[in-house]
Amino acid sequence: MRFRYALSSPKAREKAKEVAESMYYLSERITAVRVGETEVEVDYEGNDEEAFRRKAERFLHDNLKIRLIPRKTLKDNRTDKPPRPCREQAPLAPVGSLRLTGDAALAEQALDRLFFDMAVGYGAQMRRYPSFMTMEHMMRSGYMYHYPQNVYGVSEVEHEQETLERCRSHLSEQQPLGELMRHNELYLQPCVCYHVYAELAAERRKPGKLELFSAAGPCYRHEHRARLSPVRVREFRMREIVFLGEEQPVEQMRATLVEDSWALFERLGLRGYLETATDPFYFHDDGAMLFYQQSGALKYELRVTPDDQTGAAITSFNLCGSLLCQSFGIDDGSHTFQSGCVGFGIDRWVQALLMTHGPVIQEWPQSVRETLFPIPSNGRHRGERPLIGGARAYRPH
């Protein structure tokens, strides 16, 4: 069926565009959500059409009441760079993540080296964290409460002889394990930054005026099956730079990261813009948090748009205020520290390069190759091999 909901005004249309992403989570059987000039269209393949219609109407009726502050464009090079056809992207694997081969895999390594060097240039302490998070940390971070639609839990087979024998029997008969798998209270990390807060909380360590950390790793989000694409996947690699301390240095650190990231974006020949943004809250009760993010300009997104039709956010710049430090108990008794983080979606940066310059590194502009692959000590050409070690340090803008 196709559900339609009339929009009463241009303002209602803008609000609908903000909540369209969350509308997918009304049902696994939604196949598309489109916001037009005068109505919202939802394609639905379930049999309970009337029940779904009521559910969709209630969702839109409630969520179109949210207070909305229009997004602001902070940086934009689209006027200077005319749109051009989008080139081939790395393919989406059946499991919902990217398969990178050849030059795409080399570009991934080179990009993370750039982000790594950027973090080192700021004096960040480097970390490597597990991919697992505990229920306690998922709750303290607020992620489990606000975004349960994105969460992946970890299951396991119980270490008991009877269970193992039943497991073998099920598999021999090609039956699913089903109830033989039990949840073990661990979750796959949706992002990397929460580990920093957990580390400081466990060590009862307080940041000074400004303290930085950086880590990279795989992140997991249960994206709706109808939304999967080469730029929206369920497993992706992200490098984050996390900064904690006093309010003014934290805000200045985000501003510095914005400038340096935009400078890198342009050096790599990418086309797009930076705008204010919000997180994809699902629950109507979280509308106040959405407005808080908008009114405080707490979240920026750097978006790549090679052809004005295809695009994606490739980096987010976030101010968290005192929320996460307070939740994890990071304070000195007199006041709670502030924090922020910047997340570089490495897979999406790879796709941005492929969409813009094509799949063959040797055919990319020389300036792009020189940025990604500085000449190593042996003098080989920048595009001939990945630079894994001995990289020239990235100098902040």
C-alpha positions as CSV (number, residue, x, y, z in Angstrom):
1,M,0.0,0.0,0.0
2,R,1.0,3.6,-0.3
3,F,0.1,5.9,2.6
4,R,-0.2,9.6,2.1
5,Y,-0.2,12.4,4.6
6,A,-1.0,16.0,3.5
7,L,1.4,18.7,4.5
8,S,-0.3,22.0,5.4
9,S,2.6,24.4,4.8
10,P,6.2,24.8,3.8
11,K,7.1,24.7,7.5
12,A,5.4,21.4,7.9
13,R,7.4,20.1,5.0
14,E,10.6,21.1,6.6
15,K,9.6,19.4,9.8
16,A,8.6,16.2,7.9
17,K,12.1,16.2,6.3
18,E,13.6,16.2,9.8
19,V,11.5,13.2,11.0
20,A,11.4,11.1,7.8
21,E,14.5,9.1,8.7
22,S,12.9,8.1,12.0
23,M,9.6,7.1,10.4
24,Y,11.2,4.0,8.9
25,Y,11.4,2.5,12.4
26,L,7.6,2.3,12.6
27,S,7.8,-1.0,10.9
28,E,10.3,-3.4,9.3
29,R,7.8,-3.6,6.4
30,I,8.2,0.0,5.3
31,T,10.1,0.0,2.0
32,A,10.3,3.8,1.3
33,V,9.5,7.2,2.8
34,R,9.4,10.3,0.6
35,V,8.7,13.9,1.5
36,G,7.2,15.8,-1.4
37,E,6.1,19.4,-1.8
38,T,2.7,18.8,-0.4
39,E,2.6,15.4,1.2
40,V,4.5,12.5,2.8
41,E,4.4,9.2,1.0
42,V,5.1,5.9,2.7
43,D,5.3,2.5,0.9
44,Y,4.3,-0.3,3.1
45,E,4.2,-4.1,2.2
46,G,2.4,-5.4,5.3
47,N,-1.1,-6.9,5.5
48,D,-2.4,-4.8,8.5
49,E,-2.9,-1.7,6.3
50,E,-5.5,0.1,8.5
51,A,-3.5,-0.5,11.7
52,F,-0.4,0.9,10.0
53,R,-2.3,3.9,8.6
54,R,-3.4,4.8,12.2
55,K,0.1,4.4,13.5
56,A,1.7,6.5,10.7
57,E,-0.9,9.3,11.1
58,R,-0.3,9.4,14.8
59,F,3.5,9.5,14.3
60,L,3.3,12.4,11.9
61,H,0.6,14.3,13.8
62,D,2.8,14.1,17.0
63,N,6.2,14.8,15.4
64,L,5.1,17.6,13.2
65,K,4.4,19.6,16.4
66,I,8.1,19.8,17.2
67,R,9.7,23.2,17.4
68,L,12.0,23.6,14.4
69,I,14.9,25.9,13.8
70,P,15.9,25.8,10.2
71,R,19.3,24.3,9.4
72,K,22.1,26.8,8.8
73,T,24.8,26.4,6.2
74,L,28.1,27.4,7.7
75,K,30.5,26.6,4.8
76,D,29.8,25.8,1.2
77,N,31.9,25.3,-1.9
78,R,29.2,24.2,-4.3
79,T,29.1,27.5,-6.1
80,D,32.8,27.2,-6.9
81,K,32.6,23.5,-7.8
82,P,29.8,22.8,-10.4
83,P,28.1,19.4,-10.0
84,R,29.3,16.5,-12.1
85,P,28.2,12.9,-12.5
86,C,28.7,10.7,-9.5
87,R,31.3,8.0,-10.1
88,E,31.2,4.4,-9.0
89,Q,31.1,3.6,-5.3
90,A,32.5,0.7,-3.3
91,P,29.8,-2.0,-3.2
92,L,27.5,-2.9,-0.3
93,A,28.1,-6.5,0.8
94,P,25.0,-8.7,1.6
95,V,25.6,-8.4,5.3
96,G,25.1,-4.6,5.2
97,S,28.7,-3.3,5.2
98,L,31.2,-2.3,2.6
99,R,33.6,-4.5,0.7
100,L,36.8,-2.5,0.0
101,T,39.4,-3.8,-2.5
102,G,42.3,-2.5,-4.4
103,D,42.6,1.3,-4.4
104,A,39.5,1.8,-2.2
105,A,41.3,-0.2,0.5
106,L,44.4,1.9,0.1
107,A,42.4,5.1,0.3
108,E,40.9,3.9,3.6
109,Q,44.3,3.4,5.1
110,A,45.6,6.7,3.8
111,L,42.5,8.6,5.1
112,D,42.8,7.2,8.6
113,R,46.5,8.1,8.6
114,L,45.5,11.7,7.9
115,F,43.0,11.7,10.7
116,F,45.5,10.0,13.0
117,D,48.1,12.6,12.2
118,M,45.6,15.4,12.7
119,A,44.8,14.0,16.2
120,V,48.5,13.7,17.1
121,G,49.1,17.2,15.9
122,Y,46.6,18.4,18.5
123,G,48.3,16.4,21.2
124,A,45.6,13.7,21.6
125,Q,46.3,10.6,23.6
126,M,45.9,7.6,21.4
127,R,43.7,4.7,22.4
128,R,42.5,1.3,21.1
129,Y,39.3,0.1,22.7
130,P,37.2,-3.1,22.5
131,S,34.3,-3.3,20.1
132,F,32.0,-4.4,23.0
133,M,30.2,-2.1,25.4
134,T,28.4,-3.0,28.7
135,M,24.8,-2.3,29.4
136,E,25.9,0.1,32.1
137,H,27.9,2.2,29.6
138,M,25.1,2.0,27.0
139,M,22.7,3.4,29.6
140,R,25.0,6.0,31.0
141,S,25.8,7.4,27.5
142,G,22.0,7.6,26.8
143,Y,22.4,5.7,23.6
144,M,20.3,2.7,24.6
145,Y,17.5,5.0,25.9
146,H,17.3,7.4,23.0
147,Y,18.3,5.2,20.0
148,P,17.3,1.6,20.7
149,Q,16.5,1.1,17.0
150,N,20.2,1.3,16.2
151,V,21.5,-1.2,18.9
152,Y,23.1,-4.5,18.3
153,G,23.3,-6.9,21.2
154,V,25.7,-9.9,21.5
155,S,24.4,-13.4,21.8
156,E,26.2,-16.6,22.7
157,V,25.7,-20.4,23.2
158,E,25.7,-21.4,26.9
159,H,28.6,-23.5,28.0
160,E,26.5,-26.5,29.1
161,Q,26.8,-30.0,27.6
162,E,23.0,-30.3,27.0
163,T,22.9,-27.0,25.3
164,L,25.9,-27.8,23.1
165,E,24.4,-31.1,22.1
166,R,21.1,-29.5,21.2
167,C,23.0,-26.9,19.2
168,R,24.8,-29.7,17.3
169,S,21.5,-31.4,16.6
170,H,19.9,-28.2,15.3
171,L,22.8,-27.5,13.0
172,S,22.9,-31.1,11.7
173,E,19.2,-30.7,10.7
174,Q,19.9,-27.2,9.3
175,Q,17.6,-25.6,11.9
176,P,18.1,-22.1,13.3
177,L,19.6,-22.0,16.8
178,G,16.8,-19.6,18.0
179,E,16.3,-19.9,21.7
180,L,19.7,-21.7,22.1
181,M,21.3,-18.3,21.7
182,R,21.2,-16.2,24.9
183,H,22.0,-12.5,25.3
184,N,25.1,-11.9,27.3
185,E,24.6,-8.2,28.3
186,L,27.2,-7.0,25.9
187,Y,26.6,-4.7,22.9
188,L,28.5,-3.8,19.8
189,Q,29.7,-0.2,20.0
190,P,27.6,2.3,18.0
191,C,30.5,4.8,18.3
192,V,34.0,4.9,19.9
193,C,33.8,8.0,22.1
194,Y,31.9,6.5,25.0
195,H,34.9,4.4,25.9
196,V,36.8,7.6,26.8
197,Y,34.2,8.6,29.4
198,A,34.2,5.0,30.8
199,E,38.0,5.0,31.1
200,L,38.1,8.4,33.0
201,A,35.2,7.3,35.2
202,A,36.9,4.0,36.1
203,E,40.2,5.7,36.9
204,R,38.4,8.6,38.7
205,R,40.6,10.9,36.6
206,K,39.6,14.5,35.9
207,P,40.6,16.3,32.7
208,G,42.4,19.6,33.1
209,K,41.7,22.8,31.1
210,L,41.6,20.6,27.9
211,E,42.4,17.0,27.3
212,L,42.2,15.1,24.0
213,F,41.9,11.5,23.1
214,S,41.6,9.7,19.8
215,A,40.6,6.1,18.8
216,A,39.4,4.3,15.7
217,G,37.4,1.2,15.4
218,P,34.4,-0.6,13.8
219,C,31.0,0.8,14.7
220,Y,27.7,-1.0,14.4
221,R,24.2,0.4,13.9
222,H,21.1,-1.5,13.1
223,E,20.0,0.5,10.1
224,H,16.6,-0.2,8.6
225,R,16.9,-2.7,5.7
226,A,15.1,-0.3,3.3
227,R,17.7,2.4,4.0
228,L,20.8,0.4,3.4
229,S,23.1,1.8,0.7
230,P,26.8,2.2,-0.1
231,V,26.8,5.3,2.2
232,R,24.4,3.9,4.9
233,V,25.7,0.6,6.3
234,R,25.4,-1.4,9.5
235,E,29.1,-1.8,10.1
236,F,31.6,1.0,9.4
237,R,34.9,2.3,10.5
238,M,35.2,5.6,12.4
239,R,38.0,7.7,13.9
240,E,37.0,10.0,16.7
241,I,38.7,12.8,18.5
242,V,37.2,13.4,21.9
243,F,38.0,16.5,24.0
244,L,37.1,17.3,27.6
245,G,37.8,20.2,29.9
246,E,36.6,23.7,30.5
247,E,33.8,25.1,28.4
248,Q,35.7,27.7,26.3
249,P,38.7,25.5,25.3
250,V,36.2,22.7,24.4
251,E,34.2,25.0,22.2
252,Q,37.4,26.4,20.6
253,M,38.7,22.9,19.9
254,R,35.6,22.1,18.0
255,A,36.0,25.3,16.0
256,T,39.6,24.4,15.2
257,L,38.6,20.9,14.1
258,V,35.9,22.4,11.8
259,E,38.4,24.7,10.1
260,D,41.0,22.0,9.7
261,S,38.5,19.4,8.4
262,W,37.1,21.8,5.9
263,A,40.6,22.6,4.7
264,L,41.3,18.9,4.2
265,F,38.0,18.4,2.5
266,E,38.9,21.1,-0.1
267,R,42.5,19.8,-0.5
268,L,41.0,16.4,-1.4
269,G,38.9,18.1,-4.2
270,L,35.6,17.3,-2.6
271,R,32.4,19.2,-3.1
272,G,29.8,19.9,-0.4
273,Y,28.9,22.0,2.6
274,L,28.8,22.2,6.4
275,E,25.5,22.7,8.2
276,T,23.9,22.6,11.6
277,A,22.2,19.2,12.2
278,T,20.5,17.0,14.8
279,D,20.7,13.4,15.9
280,P,17.9,11.0,14.6
281,F,15.7,10.9,17.7
282,Y,12.8,8.4,17.2
283,F,10.6,9.1,20.2
284,H,8.3,12.1,20.3
285,D,9.3,12.7,23.9
286,D,12.8,13.5,22.7
287,G,11.6,16.5,20.8
288,A,12.9,18.9,23.5
289,M,16.4,17.4,23.0
290,L,16.2,17.9,19.2
291,F,15.3,21.6,19.8
292,Y,18.1,21.9,22.4
293,Q,20.6,20.6,19.8
294,Q,19.2,23.0,17.1
295,S,19.0,26.1,19.3
296,G,22.5,25.6,20.7
297,A,24.1,24.6,17.4
298,L,25.5,21.6,19.2
299,K,25.9,19.4,16.1
300,Y,27.4,20.2,12.7
301,E,27.7,17.8,9.8
302,L,30.1,18.0,6.9
303,R,28.2,16.7,3.8
304,V,29.6,15.7,0.4
305,T,27.4,16.2,-2.7
306,P,29.2,15.5,-6.0
307,D,26.1,15.9,-8.2
308,D,23.5,17.6,-6.0
309,Q,21.5,14.3,-6.0
310,T,23.8,11.9,-4.2
311,G,25.3,12.9,-0.8
312,A,26.1,11.9,2.7
313,A,27.4,13.3,6.0
314,I,31.0,12.2,6.3
315,T,32.0,14.0,9.6
316,S,30.1,15.2,12.6
317,F,31.2,17.9,15.0
318,N,29.5,17.7,18.4
319,L,29.4,19.7,21.6
320,C,28.0,17.6,24.5
321,G,28.0,20.3,27.2
322,S,28.2,18.7,30.6
323,L,25.8,15.9,29.8
324,L,28.2,13.0,29.3
325,C,30.7,14.0,31.9
326,Q,27.9,14.4,34.4
327,S,26.4,11.0,33.5
328,F,29.8,9.2,33.9
329,G,30.6,11.1,37.1
330,I,33.5,13.1,35.7
331,D,33.7,16.2,38.0
332,D,36.0,17.7,40.6
333,G,33.3,18.2,43.2
334,S,32.7,21.9,42.4
335,H,31.7,21.7,38.8
336,T,31.2,19.3,35.9
337,F,33.5,19.4,32.9
338,Q,32.3,19.9,29.3
339,S,33.1,17.7,26.4
340,G,32.8,17.3,22.6
341,C,33.8,14.9,19.9
342,V,34.4,14.8,16.2
343,G,33.7,11.6,14.3
344,F,35.3,10.9,10.9
345,G,33.3,8.3,9.0
346,I,36.2,6.7,7.2
347,D,34.1,4.5,4.9
348,R,32.1,7.6,3.8
349,W,35.3,9.6,3.1
350,V,36.4,6.7,0.9
351,Q,33.0,6.8,-0.9
352,A,33.3,10.6,-1.3
353,L,36.7,10.2,-3.0
354,L,35.4,7.4,-5.3
355,M,32.2,9.3,-6.2
356,T,34.3,12.4,-7.0
357,H,37.5,11.1,-8.6
358,G,36.7,7.5,-9.7
359,P,38.0,4.1,-8.6
360,V,41.7,4.4,-9.8
361,I,44.0,6.4,-7.6
362,Q,46.5,7.0,-10.5
363,E,43.8,9.0,-12.3
364,W,43.0,11.2,-9.3
365,P,44.3,14.9,-9.4
366,Q,48.0,15.1,-8.4
367,S,47.2,17.4,-5.5
368,V,44.8,14.8,-4.1
369,R,47.3,12.0,-4.4
370,E,50.0,14.2,-2.7
371,T,47.7,14.9,0.2
372,L,46.8,11.2,0.7
373,F,50.2,9.7,-0.1
374,P,53.1,12.0,0.7
375,I,56.4,11.0,-0.8
376,P,58.1,8.4,1.5
377,S,61.9,8.4,2.1
378,N,62.5,6.0,-0.8
379,G,61.1,8.6,-3.3
380,R,58.4,6.4,-4.9
381,H,55.5,8.1,-6.5
382,R,52.7,9.0,-4.0
383,G,50.0,7.1,-5.9
384,E,52.1,3.9,-6.3
385,R,51.7,2.5,-2.8
386,P,49.8,3.2,0.4
387,L,51.7,5.1,3.1
388,I,51.3,3.1,6.3
389,G,54.3,4.3,8.3
390,G,56.4,7.3,8.4
391,A,53.7,9.7,7.3
392,R,54.4,13.4,7.2
393,A,52.5,14.9,10.1
394,Y,49.3,16.8,9.3
395,R,49.7,20.4,10.4
396,P,46.5,22.0,11.8
397,H,45.1,24.8,9.7
